[in-house]
Amino acid sequence: MPQANNLKDYGMPTVWAAPDIEVAHLVTPSPATRIGAKGAGEDGCIATSTVLMGAVEDALRPFGVKVMDTMLFPARVHALLQQAVRAAST
């Protein structure tokens, strides 16, 4: 049962309420590679950008836009669209 009736009475946790954490590193070479190297979870990051690039390219397919890099800021997508429109009009 909640002890605070509203958010004003609810005590927000701070850094002072956090427990002490001890960090230790344990090095274990991978037996699957000659030099013992391991991945660091890059797979999840790589697939995400590829999927986003494909989604933007698919959405702009009627304009002939080809997405060739991961810089998908709104201004960059707009520039890609303008380039495709200019190329189509020539």
C-alpha positions in Angstrom: 0.0 0.0 0.0 1.5 3.4 -1.0 2.5 5.6 2.0 2.5 8.8 0.0 -0.8 10.3 -1.0 0.6 12.5 -3.8 3.8 13.2 -5.7 4.8 16.1 -3.4 5.0 13.7 -0.5 6.8 11.0 -2.5 10.5 11.0 -1.7 12.4 11.1 -5.0 15.5 8.9 -4.9 18.8 10.8 -5.1 22.4 9.8 -5.5 22.7 9.8 -1.7 20.1 7.0 -1.5 21.9 4.7 -4.0 24.0 1.9 -2.6 27.7 1.8 -3.0 28.7 -0.1 -6.1 32.0 -1.9 -6.5 33.2 -2.3 -10.1 35.5 -5.2 -11.0 36.7 -6.3 -14.4 37.1 -10.0 -15.1 39.1 -10.8 -18.3 38.3 -14.1 -20.0 39.5 -14.6 -23.5 37.0 -16.1 -25.9 37.8 -19.7 -27.0 36.0 -19.1 -30.3 38.6 -16.8 -31.8 42.4 -17.1 -32.3 43.2 -13.9 -30.4 40.5 -14.3 -27.8 38.5 -11.2 -28.9 34.8 -10.9 -28.2 32.1 -8.6 -29.4 30.6 -5.9 -27.2 27.0 -6.0 -28.3 27.4 -4.0 -31.5 24.8 -6.1 -33.4 21.8 -4.4 -31.8 23.2 -1.0 -32.8 24.1 -1.9 -36.4 20.7 -3.4 -37.2 18.8 -0.4 -35.9 20.4 2.2 -38.1 20.0 -0.1 -41.2 16.3 -0.6 -40.5 15.8 3.2 -40.1 17.7 3.9 -43.3 15.6 1.3 -45.2 12.4 2.8 -43.7 13.2 6.3 -44.8 14.3 5.1 -48.3 11.1 3.1 -48.6 8.9 6.1 -47.5 10.6 8.3 -50.1 10.8 5.7 -52.9 8.2 7.6 -55.0 10.7 10.4 -55.2 13.7 8.2 -56.0 15.6 8.9 -52.8 18.5 6.7 -52.0 19.7 6.7 -48.4 23.5 6.0 -48.3 24.4 7.1 -44.7 23.0 7.0 -41.2 22.8 10.8 -40.8 19.0 10.9 -40.8 18.4 14.3 -39.2 15.3 16.1 -40.5 17.5 18.6 -42.4 19.5 15.8 -44.1 16.3 13.9 -45.1 14.9 17.2 -46.5 18.1 17.7 -48.5 18.0 14.2 -49.9 14.4 14.8 -51.0 15.3 18.1 -52.6 18.3 16.5 -54.5 16.0 13.7 -55.8 13.4 16.2 -56.9 16.0 18.3 -58.7 17.5 15.3 -60.4 14.1 14.2 -61.6 13.3 17.6 -63.1 16.5 17.7 -65.2 
